[in-house]
Amino acid sequence: MIRLMKKTFYNEEETKKSLCEFIMQADRLSMYNKCIEFEEKFSKYQGRKYSVLFNSGSSANLALIQGLLHLGILKKGDNVGFSALTWGTNVMPLIQLGLNPIPIDISLKNLNVNSENLLEVLKKEKLKVLFITNLLGFCGDLNKIKEICDKEEIILLEDNCESLGSEFEGIKLGNFSLASTCSFFVGHHLSTIEGGMVCTDSKELCEELLMIRAHGWVRDSSEEVKSELKNKHNIGDFHEAYTFYRAGYNLRPTEITGFIGVEQLKYIEKICQKRQDNFNKYHKCAENNPDFIGLDLSNMNFVSNFAYPIICKDKEILKEYIKKFSNVEIRPIVGGSITKQPFFKEDKYSCPNAEMVHEQGFYIPNNHDLTEDEIKYLLKLMEEIPKN
């Protein structure tokens, strides 16, 4: 059986040994200096001014939306557009925090929201925020989407959990927006077992996220923010460390998360390059199979692919390929269309392309530990099924 994820970490044995040594020597394992080090180094890698580390990518999404509410960028009842083909915890915070989520259909050519999809929704709905998903290492025409958002005064956010290292027009995905989120769950490009990040160039948003992450306290805030809030609310020295200035959560990571993140970040270029190399082989093979709906990813100049998607031309063909891939761990594409998920399902929304992918698609493994023989086997399975 070829698994979607073969190992917990890149260079797993050495990473585990280093982790054991760190745990034995560390004076503190709750959030501390290693988390800060990971945030700083990840900011440098991503090309953003600030990064805030969380206990998961889902928590990063939740905190980001909460932060926009605190800053007055969003208010209860506002419309927030989101990619219909995505993961549930892109949408759940919108519902939980009293916003109105509006699904936006995707293009079959790259499985992402494109400018034409956004414009169709804007004919009917006014959006305050667009929370777009860069799915599977791909993206839509983010340059045009950003232009539309700027013109219509829509705040653009990116879920970049599956696209770490991918580039569009020479710019890393996750850098087209006010803020982007990333996941470090096992099987993602960079694994810290559990973990997530929000990246932004906004100091104001960063300060909000630091408070939201830890109960609404200011213990991790800048001295400027600590002083400002302390004076504004007339808080004495004795109560300062236990004053809740914001509605917050406990979304803190541990020093274990920070340590692993720093270690794994050493290999991120190799990880992304391997995923791109595998992607190129998969994509060339898929283009020659008439059973599949072809993808056009010519807009990308680097594809750090999360997993390779296959969209069959009908449901019967899908059944045949599911049988054919019986020795491979495959799964529906991400969370499928959110319009089909029980927690969200509403008949008033129609996203036919996302729903087609939901019903006729699956994805196959792409990870940095796949061997050449495994890749050859997968490519063989991707070949057209002979017709009777």
C-alpha positions as CSV (number, residue, x, y, z in Angstrom):
1,M,0.0,0.0,0.0
2,I,1.4,3.4,-1.0
3,R,0.3,5.9,1.7
4,L,-0.5,9.5,1.3
5,M,2.0,10.2,4.0
6,K,4.9,7.8,4.6
7,K,6.7,9.5,7.5
8,T,6.1,12.1,10.1
9,F,9.0,14.3,9.2
10,Y,11.6,14.8,6.5
11,N,14.8,13.1,7.6
12,E,12.8,11.5,10.3
13,E,15.3,9.5,12.2
14,E,17.7,12.4,12.7
15,T,14.8,14.8,13.5
16,K,13.5,12.4,16.2
17,K,16.9,12.0,17.8
18,S,17.3,15.8,17.8
19,L,13.9,16.2,19.3
20,C,14.6,13.7,22.1
21,E,17.8,15.6,23.0
22,F,16.0,18.9,23.0
23,I,13.2,17.6,25.3
24,M,15.8,16.2,27.8
25,Q,17.7,19.4,27.9
26,A,14.9,22.0,27.8
27,D,14.0,23.9,30.9
28,R,10.6,24.8,29.5
29,L,8.3,23.1,27.0
30,S,5.4,25.5,27.0
31,M,5.5,28.3,24.4
32,Y,8.8,30.1,24.6
33,N,11.9,31.0,22.6
34,K,11.8,28.1,20.1
35,C,8.4,29.2,19.0
36,I,9.7,32.8,18.5
37,E,12.7,31.5,16.6
38,F,10.4,29.5,14.3
39,E,8.1,32.5,13.7
40,E,11.1,34.7,12.8
41,K,12.7,32.1,10.4
42,F,9.3,31.3,8.8
43,S,8.7,35.0,8.2
44,K,12.1,35.3,6.4
45,Y,11.3,32.2,4.3
46,Q,7.8,33.3,3.4
47,G,8.9,37.0,2.8
48,R,6.4,38.5,5.3
49,K,7.1,40.9,8.2
50,Y,5.3,38.9,10.9
51,S,4.3,35.3,11.6
52,V,2.3,34.1,14.6
53,L,2.5,30.4,15.5
54,F,-0.6,28.4,16.6
55,N,-1.4,24.9,17.7
56,S,-3.0,24.1,14.3
57,G,-3.8,25.6,10.9
58,S,-7.5,25.5,11.8
59,S,-6.7,27.6,14.9
60,A,-4.8,30.0,12.7
61,N,-8.0,30.4,10.6
62,L,-10.1,31.0,13.7
63,A,-7.8,33.5,15.2
64,L,-7.4,35.4,11.9
65,I,-11.1,35.9,11.6
66,Q,-11.4,36.9,15.3
67,G,-8.6,39.4,14.8
68,L,-10.4,41.1,11.9
69,L,-13.5,41.4,14.0
70,H,-11.5,43.0,16.8
71,L,-10.0,45.5,14.4
72,G,-13.4,46.5,13.0
73,I,-12.5,45.2,9.5
74,L,-15.3,42.8,9.9
75,K,-18.5,43.0,11.9
76,K,-21.2,40.4,12.7
77,G,-23.4,39.6,9.7
78,D,-20.9,40.7,7.0
79,N,-20.6,38.6,3.9
80,V,-17.4,36.6,3.5
81,G,-16.7,34.8,0.3
82,F,-14.8,31.6,0.4
83,S,-13.6,28.9,-2.1
84,A,-16.3,26.3,-2.3
85,L,-13.7,23.5,-2.8
86,T,-11.8,23.7,0.5
87,W,-11.5,22.4,4.0
88,G,-14.2,22.7,6.6
89,T,-12.3,24.8,9.1
90,N,-12.0,27.6,6.5
91,V,-15.8,28.1,6.8
92,M,-16.5,27.0,10.4
93,P,-15.0,30.1,12.0
94,L,-17.1,32.3,9.8
95,I,-20.3,30.6,11.1
96,Q,-19.0,30.4,14.7
97,L,-18.2,34.1,14.7
98,G,-21.5,35.3,13.3
99,L,-20.5,36.1,9.7
100,N,-22.4,35.1,6.5
101,P,-20.3,32.7,4.5
102,I,-20.8,32.9,0.7
103,P,-19.4,29.9,-1.3
104,I,-17.7,30.8,-4.6
105,D,-17.3,28.2,-7.3
106,I,-14.0,27.1,-8.7
107,S,-12.6,26.7,-12.3
108,L,-12.1,23.2,-13.5
109,K,-8.9,24.3,-15.2
110,N,-7.0,24.8,-11.9
111,L,-9.5,23.8,-9.1
112,N,-9.3,27.3,-7.6
113,V,-11.4,30.4,-7.5
114,N,-10.6,32.6,-10.6
115,S,-11.6,36.2,-11.3
116,E,-14.6,35.2,-13.4
117,N,-15.9,33.1,-10.5
118,L,-15.6,36.1,-8.2
119,L,-17.2,38.5,-10.6
120,E,-20.2,36.2,-10.9
121,V,-20.8,36.3,-7.2
122,L,-20.3,40.0,-7.0
123,K,-23.2,40.5,-9.4
124,K,-25.5,39.2,-6.6
125,E,-23.6,39.7,-3.3
126,K,-21.5,42.4,-1.8
127,L,-18.4,40.9,0.0
128,K,-16.5,42.4,2.9
129,V,-13.8,39.8,2.8
130,L,-12.7,37.1,0.4
131,F,-11.0,34.1,2.1
132,I,-9.5,32.2,-0.8
133,T,-8.0,28.8,-0.7
134,N,-4.8,28.1,-2.8
135,L,-5.7,24.4,-3.3
136,L,-3.2,21.6,-3.7
137,G,-0.3,23.9,-4.6
138,F,-2.3,25.7,-7.3
139,C,-4.0,29.1,-7.5
140,G,-6.3,31.0,-9.8
141,D,-5.4,34.4,-11.4
142,L,-4.5,36.0,-8.1
143,N,-3.3,39.2,-9.8
144,K,-6.7,39.8,-11.3
145,I,-8.5,38.7,-8.1
146,K,-6.4,41.2,-6.1
147,E,-7.2,44.0,-8.6
148,I,-10.9,43.3,-8.2
149,C,-10.6,43.1,-4.4
150,D,-8.8,46.4,-4.3
151,K,-11.3,48.1,-6.6
152,E,-14.3,46.8,-4.6
153,E,-12.7,47.4,-1.2
154,I,-12.7,43.7,-0.3
155,I,-10.1,42.4,2.1
156,L,-8.3,39.4,0.6
157,L,-7.1,36.5,2.8
158,E,-5.4,33.3,1.6
159,D,-5.5,29.8,3.1
160,N,-2.1,28.6,2.0
161,C,-2.1,25.4,3.9
162,E,-1.6,23.2,0.8
163,S,0.7,25.5,-1.2
164,L,3.8,26.3,0.8
165,G,6.5,27.2,-1.7
166,S,4.3,27.5,-4.8
167,E,4.8,30.6,-6.9
168,F,2.6,32.7,-9.2
169,E,4.3,35.3,-11.3
170,G,7.5,34.8,-9.2
171,I,5.7,35.6,-5.9
172,K,5.1,32.9,-3.3
173,L,1.5,32.1,-2.7
174,G,0.3,33.5,0.6
175,N,1.8,36.9,-0.2
176,F,-1.1,38.4,-2.2
177,S,-3.3,39.2,0.7
178,L,-3.6,41.1,4.0
179,A,-2.8,37.7,5.7
180,S,-2.4,34.1,4.9
181,T,-2.6,30.9,7.0
182,C,-0.5,27.8,6.8
183,S,-0.8,24.3,8.4
184,F,2.1,22.1,9.7
185,F,-0.1,19.0,10.2
186,V,1.5,15.7,9.4
187,G,1.5,15.1,5.7
188,H,1.8,18.8,4.8
189,H,4.9,20.2,3.3
190,L,6.4,21.0,6.6
191,S,5.3,18.9,9.5
192,T,5.4,19.8,13.2
193,I,2.9,17.0,13.9
194,E,0.3,19.7,14.7
195,G,0.7,23.4,14.1
196,G,-0.2,26.4,12.0
197,M,0.8,30.0,11.3
198,V,-0.7,33.3,10.3
199,C,1.6,35.5,8.2
200,T,1.0,39.2,7.6
201,D,2.7,42.5,7.0
202,S,0.3,44.3,9.4
203,K,1.8,45.0,12.8
204,E,-1.7,45.9,14.1
205,L,-3.1,42.5,13.1
206,C,-0.1,40.7,14.4
207,E,-0.6,42.3,17.9
208,E,-4.2,41.2,17.9
209,L,-3.3,37.6,17.0
210,L,-0.8,37.5,19.8
211,M,-3.5,38.4,22.3
212,I,-6.2,36.1,20.8
213,R,-3.8,33.1,20.8
214,A,-3.3,33.4,24.6
215,H,-6.5,34.1,26.5
216,G,-6.7,37.8,25.4
217,W,-3.6,38.6,27.6
218,V,-0.8,40.9,26.5
219,R,2.1,38.8,27.8
220,D,3.4,38.2,24.3
221,S,2.6,41.7,23.1
222,S,5.1,44.6,22.4
223,E,5.9,46.9,25.3
224,E,4.1,49.7,23.4
225,V,0.8,47.7,23.2
226,K,1.2,46.6,26.9
227,S,1.6,50.2,28.0
228,E,-1.2,51.5,25.8
229,L,-3.8,49.0,27.0
230,K,-2.7,49.2,30.7
231,N,-3.1,52.9,30.7
232,K,-6.3,52.9,28.7
233,H,-8.1,50.6,31.1
234,N,-6.3,51.9,34.2
235,I,-4.9,48.5,35.2
236,G,-2.5,48.3,38.1
237,D,0.8,46.3,38.2
238,F,-0.6,43.5,40.3
239,H,-3.4,42.7,37.9
240,E,-1.6,43.4,34.6
241,A,-0.5,39.9,33.9
242,Y,-4.0,38.5,34.5
243,T,-6.1,41.1,32.6
244,F,-8.1,39.9,29.6
245,Y,-8.1,42.7,27.1
246,R,-9.6,40.8,24.2
247,A,-12.0,37.8,23.6
248,G,-9.3,35.1,23.1
249,Y,-8.7,31.4,23.3
250,N,-5.9,29.1,24.2
251,L,-4.4,28.3,20.8
252,R,-0.8,28.3,21.9
253,P,1.8,25.9,20.4
254,T,4.5,24.2,22.5
255,E,8.2,24.5,22.4
256,I,8.2,21.0,20.8
257,T,6.2,22.6,17.8
258,G,8.7,25.4,17.6
259,F,11.8,23.1,17.8
260,I,10.5,20.8,15.1
261,G,9.5,23.8,12.9
262,V,13.0,25.2,13.1
263,E,14.5,21.8,12.3
264,Q,12.2,21.0,9.4
265,L,12.5,24.5,7.9
266,K,16.2,23.6,7.1
267,Y,14.8,21.1,4.4
268,I,11.9,23.2,3.0
269,E,13.6,23.9,-0.4
270,K,14.3,20.2,-0.9
271,I,10.8,19.2,0.1
272,C,9.2,21.7,-2.3
273,Q,11.5,20.8,-5.1
274,K,10.7,17.1,-4.7
275,R,6.9,17.8,-4.8
276,Q,7.4,19.9,-7.9
277,D,9.4,17.1,-9.6
278,N,6.7,14.5,-8.8
279,F,4.0,16.9,-9.9
280,N,5.6,17.3,-13.3
281,K,5.6,13.6,-13.9
282,Y,2.0,13.1,-12.8
283,H,0.8,16.1,-14.8
284,K,2.4,14.9,-18.0
285,C,0.9,11.5,-17.6
286,A,-2.6,12.8,-16.8
287,E,-2.6,15.0,-19.9
288,N,-2.4,11.9,-22.0
289,N,-5.4,10.2,-20.4
290,P,-8.8,11.0,-22.1
291,D,-10.6,9.6,-19.1
292,F,-9.6,12.7,-17.1
293,I,-10.7,16.3,-17.2
294,G,-7.5,18.2,-18.1
295,L,-6.0,20.8,-15.8
296,D,-4.3,24.0,-17.1
297,L,-1.7,25.0,-14.7
298,S,0.4,27.1,-17.1
299,N,-0.2,30.2,-14.8
300,M,2.1,28.7,-12.2
301,N,5.9,29.1,-12.4
302,F,6.5,26.7,-9.5
303,V,4.1,24.1,-8.2
304,S,4.8,22.8,-4.7
305,N,2.1,20.2,-5.1
306,F,0.3,18.9,-2.0
307,A,-1.3,15.8,-3.7
308,Y,-2.1,15.2,-7.3
309,P,-5.8,15.6,-8.2
310,I,-7.6,13.4,-10.8
311,I,-11.0,14.5,-12.1
312,C,-12.8,11.7,-14.0
313,K,-15.2,12.6,-16.8
314,D,-18.1,10.8,-15.2
315,K,-19.0,8.8,-12.0
316,E,-18.7,5.4,-13.7
317,I,-15.1,6.1,-14.8
318,L,-14.3,7.2,-11.2
319,K,-15.5,3.8,-9.9
320,E,-13.1,2.0,-12.3
321,Y,-10.1,4.1,-11.2
322,I,-11.0,3.7,-7.5
323,K,-10.7,-0.1,-8.1
324,K,-7.5,0.4,-10.1
325,F,-5.9,2.3,-7.2
326,S,-6.8,-0.3,-4.6
327,N,-3.2,-0.6,-3.4
328,V,-2.9,3.1,-3.0
329,E,-4.3,5.4,-0.3
330,I,-6.5,7.8,-2.2
331,R,-9.2,10.1,-0.9
332,P,-11.7,12.7,-2.1
333,I,-10.2,16.1,-3.1
334,V,-9.6,18.0,0.2
335,G,-13.0,18.5,1.9
336,G,-14.9,18.4,-1.4
337,S,-17.5,21.0,-2.1
338,I,-18.6,22.6,1.2
339,T,-22.1,23.0,-0.4
340,K,-22.3,19.1,-0.1
341,Q,-21.2,18.9,3.5
342,P,-23.9,18.4,6.2
343,F,-22.7,21.2,8.5
344,F,-23.2,23.8,5.8
345,K,-25.5,22.3,3.2
346,E,-27.9,25.0,1.9
347,D,-29.9,24.6,-1.3
348,K,-29.7,28.3,-2.2
349,Y,-26.1,28.0,-3.2
350,S,-25.0,26.3,-6.5
351,C,-21.3,25.6,-7.2
352,P,-21.5,23.1,-10.1
353,N,-17.8,22.8,-10.7
354,A,-16.9,22.2,-7.1
355,E,-19.7,19.7,-6.9
356,M,-18.4,17.9,-9.9
357,V,-15.0,17.6,-8.4
358,H,-16.7,16.4,-5.2
359,E,-18.5,13.6,-7.0
360,Q,-15.9,12.7,-9.7
361,G,-12.5,13.4,-8.3
362,F,-9.8,11.9,-6.0
363,Y,-6.2,12.6,-5.3
364,I,-3.1,10.4,-5.1
365,P,0.0,10.7,-2.9
366,N,2.7,13.3,-3.5
367,N,5.2,13.5,-0.8
368,H,9.0,13.8,-0.6
369,D,9.5,10.2,0.5
370,L,8.1,8.5,-2.5
371,T,10.6,6.3,-4.3
372,E,11.2,6.2,-8.0
373,D,9.6,2.7,-8.2
374,E,6.5,4.0,-6.4
375,I,6.2,6.9,-8.7
376,K,6.5,4.6,-11.7
377,Y,3.8,2.4,-10.3
378,L,1.5,5.4,-9.7
379,L,2.1,6.6,-13.3
380,K,1.2,3.2,-14.6
381,L,-2.1,3.3,-12.7
382,M,-2.8,6.7,-14.2
383,E,-2.8,5.3,-17.7
384,E,-6.1,5.0,-19.6
385,I,-8.2,2.0,-18.8
386,P,-8.5,0.0,-22.1
387,K,-12.1,0.0,-23.5
388,N,-13.9,-3.2,-24.3
